[in-house]
Amino acid sequence: MRQNNRICNEIDLIMKIYHNKMCSKSRCSYDLLKEKGVEFETIEYLKNPLTKVELTELLSKLNIPAEDLIRTSELDYIKNFKGKNLSELEWIDIMVKYPKLIERPIIVKGNKAVIGRPIEKVIQLLFE
């Protein structure tokens, strides 16, 4: 049983990056992880949108409300959601439907995640 716990813990420690390769900030975080020789999984969330459950778990690791993960400069936000007072679940539904509205990059290590802006947040996460 002890060995299985160790394996699970090692799997949990493999980092993840929620990545949009068209975004320069996301590419910077991706390149940093590569440079540092970190083993990580790349999740291209625009190609493979997150489910409500995945997004809820990610928000828990980020320790922020859903609205704080919204890219408020995106046209879809400005046209459809700016100024609206929506619930946590409504914001999550919106990000599932409009994944482009999710702030990027998001880097996950175990039970903690950060939005990789500025890059120093990623560096700090690496050494925790």
Backbone hydrogen bonds, N-H to C=O, Kabsch-Sander energy under -0.5 kcal/mol:
donor,donor_aa,acceptor,acceptor_aa,energy
5,N,1,M,-2.0
6,R,2,R,-2.0
7,I,3,Q,-2.3
8,C,4,N,-2.5
9,N,5,N,-2.6
10,E,6,R,-2.3
11,I,7,I,-2.3
12,D,8,C,-2.4
13,L,9,N,-1.3
14,I,10,E,-0.7
14,I,11,I,-1.0
15,M,39,E,-1.4
16,K,108,V,-2.0
17,I,41,E,-2.6
18,Y,106,I,-3.2
19,H,17,I,-0.9
19,H,43,I,-2.6
23,C,20,N,-2.4
24,S,22,M,-0.5
27,R,23,C,-2.3
28,C,24,S,-2.1
29,S,25,K,-1.9
30,Y,26,S,-2.5
31,D,27,R,-2.9
32,L,28,C,-2.3
33,L,29,S,-2.3
34,K,30,Y,-2.1
35,E,31,D,-3.0
36,K,32,L,-2.3
37,G,34,K,-1.5
38,V,33,L,-2.3
40,F,38,V,-0.6
41,E,15,M,-2.6
43,I,17,I,-3.0
43,I,41,E,-0.5
44,E,42,T,-0.6
45,Y,43,I,-1.5
47,K,44,E,-0.9
48,N,44,E,-2.3
55,L,51,T,-2.6
56,T,52,K,-2.5
57,E,53,V,-2.4
58,L,54,E,-2.3
59,L,55,L,-2.5
60,S,56,T,-1.8
61,K,57,E,-2.0
62,L,58,L,-2.2
63,N,59,L,-1.7
64,I,59,L,-1.4
68,D,65,P,-1.3
69,L,66,A,-2.0
70,I,67,E,-1.2
71,R,101,L,-2.9
72,T,70,I,-1.1
74,E,71,R,-1.3
78,I,74,E,-2.4
79,K,75,L,-3.0
80,N,76,D,-1.9
81,F,77,Y,-2.8
82,K,77,Y,-2.0
84,K,81,F,-2.2
86,L,84,K,-0.9
91,W,87,S,-2.3
92,I,88,E,-2.2
93,D,89,L,-2.5
94,I,90,E,-2.1
95,M,91,W,-2.3
96,V,92,I,-2.1
97,K,93,D,-2.2
98,Y,94,I,-3.2
101,L,98,Y,-2.4
102,I,99,P,-1.8
103,E,69,L,-2.8
106,I,18,Y,-1.4
107,I,114,V,-2.8
108,V,16,K,-2.8
109,K,112,K,-3.1
110,G,12,D,-1.3
112,K,109,K,-1.9
113,A,61,K,-1.8
114,V,107,I,-2.3
116,G,105,P,-2.9
116,G,114,V,-0.6
117,R,115,I,-1.7
121,K,118,P,-2.0
122,V,118,P,-0.5
122,V,119,I,-0.8
123,I,119,I,-1.9
124,Q,120,E,-2.5
125,L,121,K,-1.9
126,L,122,V,-2.2
127,F,123,I,-1.2
128,E,125,L,-1.3
